[in-house]
């Protein structure tokens, strides 16, 4: 069966510090991968998605970036965090060509102070 | 106008009640509809997914889609305290198109 991992689970970082969040998927190959941010009362905001290694599409071009160095690894980064980057970051995958259901990881709660 | 509207609640019901959760949407191109359950501080968990109009049942859960009214519902029968969570509706045109989520309805089932 497929599983999706995210780490760290929680993170407290000062404004201006860098960020690296990691997502890995097991039990599948060539998944579509997604990064979302969930803020209270605002639903899920799609940040990036990737259909393959090195292929990244940005939905929200802010101070965040994403990379996909391996087939089942997706990384979310920032060089300098802003207060507004606080939130719950979720990674998701879609497995098969005809599938549309997205499956989410456990999330990373980021607090920028 | 948001593409997907969902009442944020909170919705409080006694144990054993029938719960109705709803979303409306504006994009008539949406064909695939999903419901997620999210416990506090956890990632959303896919509960049910349906294609086009009609009903789909899974245990105590029934998903209903009315494309003519652009309205989807999730019914929970014999609600349990363990059903207390936020429920998110989601929908997409299909394939790998962007999935649009509602903001979620918080449900509390009181023992």
Interface residues (C-beta under 8 A of the other chain):
Chain A: X6 X32 X41 X42 X43 X44 X46 X51 X59 X88 X90 X94 X98 X100 X101 X102 X103 X104 X105 X106 X107 X109
Chain B: X8 X32 X34 X36 X41 X42 X43 X44 X45 X46 X49 X88 X90 X92 X94 X95 X96 X97 X98 X99 X101 X102 X103 X104
